[in-house]
Amino acid sequence: MALLTDELYMREALKQARLAFQRDEVPIGAVIVSEGLIIAKAHNQVEQLCDVTAHAEMLAITAASNYLGSKYLHGCTLYVTLEPCPMCAGALRWAQIDRIVYATDDPKGGFMRFGKTMLHPTTEISFGLCQEESQTLLKHFFQSKRL
Amino acid sequence: MALLTDELYMREALKQARLAFQRDEVPIGAVIVSEGLIIAKAHNQVEQLCDVTAHAEMLAITAASNYLGSKYLHGCTLYVTLEPCPMCAGALRWAQIDRIVYATDDPKGGFMRFGKTMLHPTTEISFGLCQEESQTLLKHFFQSKRL
């Protein structure tokens, strides 16, 4: 049951990633869930906002804090379609988020090349859910850029 | 001459840090300079905005990109009163900033515990300018919190 629920939320993150694709952004989407409720949805907006800090995760963190009225995201889970970069991992550490679920890893750009200590010691991570969908979307995006 | 100019800009960053102190925020300030001109000033606003992403550096990066109309901060220098954290270092990497000057290091919270590879390979760093002023300000802030 937990897995089915995780998949449901990851599918919402994938919807956000597809929105990014439609807007000619690197297709990455994120949602943040608290007590079963999606409290933030965001997609990568780096090009639209002309701002390197406008990753899906960063926008979702800001929106979730605004919703909760708390800078800490205790009790929250982030679902994101790609392994967060070090910037986003650093933000997630500050937010002390409970759990991070990402669809596909990013050996070149992801935070894990610096190790799990980038995150808060209490943050749990898992990945691999909807991996193929996320990879396919990213592959199509970068292929379209090379045409 | 270069050092005098660096000091001038760092003193502006310290003014921002003092503004943060007055507003009961951890006193950290930053300015970004392009072609000798200060194009962004910011201070830590995490408590005011209730948002862990609202570090001085992050706000300055967003403001500088807005000013330049570019997500890349080529030709820019960031002056910041404390060694950036991994989140901010990650953002500075994405922005491909030319140079980072920080007043005092942060062995526990700074990005350097993960190494200089957190930054873009072309980014230069230096530190130690106005170190004592920055340290004194931070010390006073944390002492006032323990009273």
Interface residues (C-beta under 8 A of the other chain):
Chain A: V46 E47 C50 D51 V52 T53 M58 I61 T62 S65 N66 G69 S70 K71 Y72 C85 P86 M87 C88 A89 G90 A91 R93 W94 A95 F114 M118
Chain B: V46 E47 C50 D51 V52 T53 M58 I61 T62 S65 N66 G69 S70 K71 Y72 C85 P86 M87 C88 A89 G90 A91 R93 W94 A95 F114 M118
